[in-house]
Amino acid sequence: MENDMTRPFQINRRLTLAFAAGIAVLGLGGGAHADDASFDGDTIEWIIPFSPGGGSDTWARFNAPFLSKYLAGNPTVVVINEPGGGSTKGTNLFAARAEPDGQTILGTSGSTQFPYLLGDPRVRYDYKDWRVVLAAPTGGVVYASPSLGITSADELEKLQGQELVYANQGATSLDLVPLLAFRLMDLDVQHVFGFKGRGDGRLAFERGEANIDYQTSSAYLKNVQPLVEAGQAVPLFSWGSFDADGNLTRDPTFPDLPHFAEAYEMLTGEAPSGPEFDAWVAFFTAGFPAQKMIFLPNGTSDEIVAAYQDAATQMFADPEYQEAKLPVLGTYEQVTGDAATVLYEKATTISPELRQQVVDMLEAEYGVKLGN
């Protein structure tokens, strides 16, 4: 049952309307026709700025053959992993080199959005330069090693006072969400920075180098659920989701797990509140409702954008896609057109006050110096 003591967190109304509209909300833009562009005989490179095995890689490799099926001309879609710099390396490469011919697309995640939002000096890209094709909400699950003496989410209090180790891909990556969450919970977590993706973080967990971890939903379903079934990992809580009224609620893909605010209350006896929790909500909102997106570079024609949007629409409606999606991506609905634009705007916007609060905290506590 949902915890009715958790206060509602209102988010942009247009964002919730975008979720409700789902794939029916399509903006193919400016009268352009998808059949004006064809990729017959082409190979399209889909840059994923993370190492293999993480959520973004899993998401891209699931979607790639369906994009190939529905893009005009049935091109080959190849996923290219370009990890490094908390996802900034591969993204900078796309920004510098991608031509506006539809031959190169970029898949980003919250770990790409956060450095942009925080003014990370490694960022050489601007989301405003790109054209969004698809946006994919997702969730995430925190899990721990049974070596900590914990067997279920009901025993969260056993984590208090223990030395926890988390394999972190960077303080300005999507791992900022667990960093803020663990601080709020007052858990003793050592963040080992420098991992190239959540897939690498999971491998560190499997090797026993980390004893607490989180994965986005697609990677959790594919790679962590087998560990849970083998007794090698204990799910603790999900980050949660937003309902149609903007309230934090249980993730529909993981309805049996408490969401973060519930887990916090289980641990502390009170509902989370205050500026640190507001910061967590802000970055969770920026990082998960549009956690993964596909972009074309600046200057791409309306016809090419329309071809990709049309392919996405047909992909979503494919019965084979719908049947295969649930165990890989969860219950979340990917969107294109106007709905994707709404989510893109939400994911790349944060208030200056909350941004500065987090920047100051990262510098004071982790020695991370960011741009002004």
C-alpha positions in Angstrom: 0.0 0.0 0.0 1.2 3.5 -0.8 2.4 5.6 2.1 -0.2 8.4 2.4 2.2 10.4 4.6 4.5 11.1 1.6 3.7 14.6 0.5 2.9 15.2 -3.2 5.6 16.6 -5.4 4.1 18.7 -8.2 5.9 18.7 -11.5 5.3 20.6 -14.6 1.8 19.9 -15.8 2.8 19.6 -19.4 5.1 16.8 -18.3 2.3 14.8 -16.8 0.1 15.5 -19.9 2.9 14.1 -22.0 2.9 10.9 -20.1 -0.9 10.6 -20.3 -0.8 11.3 -24.0 1.8 8.6 -24.6 2.5 7.6 -28.2 -0.7 9.2 -29.4 0.9 12.7 -29.1 2.9 13.0 -32.3 4.4 16.2 -33.8 5.8 15.4 -37.2 6.6 19.1 -37.7 6.2 21.6 -40.4 4.3 19.4 -42.9 7.4 17.3 -43.6 6.8 13.8 -44.9 8.6 10.8 -43.6 8.6 9.2 -47.1 10.8 12.1 -48.4 13.8 10.5 -46.7 15.2 7.0 -47.3 18.2 5.2 -45.9 18.3 2.4 -48.4 21.8 0.7 -48.2 23.0 2.9 -45.3 24.5 2.0 -42.0 23.4 4.3 -39.2 25.7 4.6 -36.2 24.0 5.0 -32.8 26.4 6.5 -30.4 26.0 5.3 -26.8 28.4 7.2 -24.6 28.6 4.4 -22.0 30.3 1.0 -21.7 28.4 -2.1 -22.8 26.1 -3.8 -20.3 24.4 -0.8 -18.7 20.9 0.5 -19.0 21.6 2.8 -22.0 23.4 0.0 -23.9 20.6 -2.4 -23.1 17.9 0.1 -24.2 19.7 0.9 -27.5 20.4 -2.7 -28.4 16.8 -3.5 -27.8 15.5 -0.6 -30.0 18.1 -0.8 -32.8 16.6 -3.7 -34.8 13.1 -2.1 -34.7 14.4 1.2 -35.9 16.1 -0.7 -38.7 12.8 -2.4 -39.5 10.8 0.8 -39.7 13.2 3.5 -41.1 12.6 3.9 -44.8 15.1 1.7 -46.7 15.7 -0.6 -43.7 19.2 0.6 -43.0 21.5 -1.3 -40.6 21.5 0.4 -37.2 24.8 -0.3 -35.3 25.3 0.6 -31.6 28.7 2.2 -31.0 29.9 2.4 -27.4 32.0 5.5 -26.7 32.4 5.6 -22.9 34.4 8.0 -20.8 34.2 11.3 -18.9 30.8 10.3 -17.3 29.4 10.1 -20.8 30.7 13.5 -21.9 33.5 12.0 -24.2 31.1 10.2 -26.6 28.6 13.1 -26.5 31.3 15.6 -27.3 32.3 13.4 -30.2 28.8 13.4 -31.6 28.5 17.2 -31.1 31.8 17.8 -33.0 31.5 15.3 -35.8 27.9 14.2 -36.6 26.6 15.3 -39.9 23.0 16.4 -40.4 22.3 13.5 -42.8 20.6 11.1 -40.5 23.5 8.7 -40.5 24.5 9.3 -36.9 22.2 9.4 -33.9 23.0 9.9 -30.2 21.5 8.2 -27.2 21.8 10.2 -24.0 20.8 9.5 -20.4 20.6 11.4 -17.2 24.3 11.0 -16.9 24.7 13.1 -20.0 22.1 15.7 -18.9 23.5 16.2 -15.4 26.9 17.5 -16.4 25.2 19.8 -18.8 22.8 21.1 -16.1 25.7 21.5 -13.6 28.1 23.3 -15.8 30.7 20.5 -15.9 33.8 21.9 -17.7 34.1 18.6 -19.7 30.9 19.4 -21.6 31.3 20.6 -25.1 27.8 20.1 -26.2 24.5 22.0 -25.9 21.2 20.2 -25.9 19.6 23.1 -27.6 21.7 22.4 -30.7 20.0 19.0 -31.3 16.6 17.7 -32.5 15.0 15.2 -30.2 13.5 12.1 -31.8 12.5 9.9 -28.9 12.3 10.1 -25.2 12.1 7.2 -22.8 11.2 7.4 -19.1 12.6 4.8 -16.9 13.2 4.0 -13.2 15.9 2.5 -11.1 16.3 0.0 -8.3 18.8 0.1 -5.4 20.1 -3.2 -4.2 22.7 -4.5 -1.8 24.9 -7.5 -1.1 23.5 -10.1 1.3 26.9 -10.0 2.9 25.6 -6.9 4.8 23.2 -9.2 6.7 20.1 -7.8 4.9 17.5 -10.1 3.3 14.8 -7.6 2.3 13.7 -4.0 2.1 12.1 -4.4 5.5 15.6 -4.6 7.0 16.9 -1.3 5.7 17.9 -0.3 9.2 20.7 -2.9 9.1 22.6 -0.7 6.7 23.0 2.0 9.3 26.5 2.1 10.7 27.9 -0.3 8.1 30.6 0.7 5.6 29.1 0.7 2.2 30.9 1.0 -1.1 29.4 2.3 -4.3 31.0 2.2 -7.8 30.3 5.7 -9.1 30.7 6.9 -12.6 31.0 10.5 -11.6 29.5 13.1 -9.2 27.9 15.0 -12.1 26.5 11.8 -13.8 23.2 10.1 -13.1 24.9 8.7 -10.1 24.2 12.1 -8.5 20.7 10.7 -7.7 22.0 7.9 -5.5 24.7 10.1 -4.0 22.0 12.6 -2.9 19.7 9.8 -1.7 22.4 8.1 0.4 23.4 11.4 2.0 19.7 12.1 2.9 19.5 8.6 4.5 22.7 9.3 6.4 24.3 6.1 5.2 28.0 5.7 5.4 28.8 5.3 1.7 32.2 5.5 0.1 31.8 6.6 -3.5 34.6 5.2 -5.7 34.6 7.5 -8.7 35.8 6.8 -12.2 33.6 4.0 -13.5 32.7 4.3 -17.2 29.0 3.3 -16.8 26.5 1.6 -14.6 27.4 -1.7 -16.3 30.9 -1.4 -14.9 29.4 -0.5 -11.5 27.4 -3.7 -11.6 30.5 -5.8 -12.5 32.2 -4.2 -9.5 29.3 -5.3 -7.3 29.5 -8.8 -8.7 33.2 -9.0 -8.0 32.6 -7.9 -4.4 34.4 -4.6 -4.8 31.1 -2.7 -4.1 28.3 -3.8 -1.8 25.5 -1.4 -2.7 24.5 -0.4 -6.2 21.7 0.8 -8.4 20.7 0.1 -12.0 18.2 1.7 -14.3 15.2 -0.5 -14.9 16.3 -2.1 -18.2 19.7 -3.1 -16.8 18.2 -4.3 -13.5 15.6 -6.5 -15.3 18.2 -8.0 -17.6 21.3 -8.3 -15.4 20.4 -7.9 -11.7 17.2 -9.9 -11.4 19.2 -13.1 -12.1 21.5 -12.1 -9.2 18.4 -11.6 -6.9 17.1 -15.0 -7.9 20.5 -16.6 -7.2 20.6 -15.0 -3.7 23.5 -12.7 -4.7 21.7 -9.4 -4.5 18.9 -8.0 -2.3 16.5 -5.3 -3.8 15.9 -2.5 -1.4 13.8 0.2 -3.1 13.1 1.9 -6.4 13.5 5.6 -7.0 9.8 5.7 -7.7 7.7 7.3 -10.4 5.3 10.2 -10.9 1.6 9.7 -11.2 -0.7 11.8 -13.4 -1.0 14.4 -10.7 2.7 14.8 -10.2 2.9 12.7 -6.9 5.8 10.5 -6.2 4.5 7.0 -6.2 5.7 3.4 -6.6 7.4 2.5 -9.8 4.8 0.5 -11.9 7.5 -1.9 -13.0 8.5 -2.7 -9.4 5.2 -2.3 -7.5 6.3 -4.5 -4.6 9.3 -2.3 -3.8 9.0 0.9 -1.7 9.9 4.1 -3.5 12.7 6.3 -2.2 10.5 8.5 0.0 8.9 5.4 1.6 12.3 3.8 2.1 13.6 7.0 3.8 10.6 7.0 6.2 11.1 3.3 6.9 14.7 4.2 7.9 14.2 7.4 9.8 10.6 7.3 11.0 9.6 10.5 9.2 8.9 11.7 5.7 11.7 13.4 3.8 11.6 17.2 3.5 13.9 20.2 3.3 16.3 21.7 0.7 18.3 18.5 0.3 15.2 16.5 -0.5 14.1 19.2 -2.9 17.4 18.9 -4.6 17.0 15.1 -4.9 13.5 15.5 -6.4 14.8 18.1 -8.9 17.6 15.9 -10.2 15.4 12.8 -10.1 12.9 14.7 -12.2 15.6 15.9 -14.6 17.1 12.4 -14.9 14.3 9.9 -15.0 11.0 11.0 -16.7 13.1 11.5 -19.8 16.1 9.4 -18.8 17.0 8.3 -22.2 16.6 10.2 -25.5 17.6 9.9 -29.1 18.9 13.0 -30.9 19.8 14.1 -34.4 22.4 16.9 -34.9 21.7 20.5 -35.5 20.7 21.3 -39.1 19.0 17.9 -39.7 16.1 18.4 -42.2 12.5 18.2 -41.2 12.1 15.3 -43.6 14.8 13.2 -41.8 13.4 14.0 -38.4 9.9 13.0 -39.7 11.3 9.7 -41.0 12.7 8.9 -37.5 9.6 10.0 -35.7 7.5 7.9 -38.1 9.7 4.9 -37.5 9.4 5.3 -33.8 5.6 5.5 -34.0 5.5 2.3 -36.0 8.0 0.6 -33.7 5.8 1.4 -30.6 2.8 -0.2 -32.3 4.6 -3.4 -33.4 3.0 -6.4 -31.6 6.5 -8.1 -31.4 7.9 -4.9 -29.9 5.2 -4.7 -27.3 5.5 -8.4 -26.3 9.3 -8.2 -26.0 9.5 -4.8 -24.3 8.1 -5.6 -20.8 10.9 -7.9 -19.6 13.6 -5.7 -21.1 12.5 -2.1 -20.6 9.7 -2.4 -18.1 6.2 -0.8 -18.3 7.4 2.7 -19.4 6.1 4.1 -22.6 8.6 5.7 -25.0 7.3 8.7 -26.9 8.1 10.8 -29.9 7.0 14.1 -31.5 5.5 16.7 -29.2 5.5 14.4 -26.2 9.2 13.8 -26.6 9.8 17.6 -26.8 8.0 18.2 -23.5 10.1 15.6 -21.7 13.3 16.9 -23.3 12.6 20.4 -22.0 12.0 19.1 -18.5 15.1 16.9 -18.5 17.4 19.8 -19.5 16.0 22.5 -17.1 16.6 23.0 -13.4 16.3 26.1 -11.2 19.5 28.1 -10.6 19.0 27.9 -6.9 18.9 24.1 -6.7 21.8 23.9 -9.2 24.0 26.1 -7.1 23.0 24.2 -3.9 24.3 21.0 -5.4 27.4 22.5 -7.0 28.4 24.0 -3.6 27.8 20.6 -1.9 29.9 18.7 -4.5 32.8 21.1 -4.2 32.7 21.2 -0.3 32.3 17.5 0.2 33.8 15.8 -2.8 36.2 18.4 -4.2 34.4 18.6 -7.5 34.9 22.0 -9.1 32.4 23.0 -11.7 31.9 25.9 -14.1 30.0 28.9 -13.0 
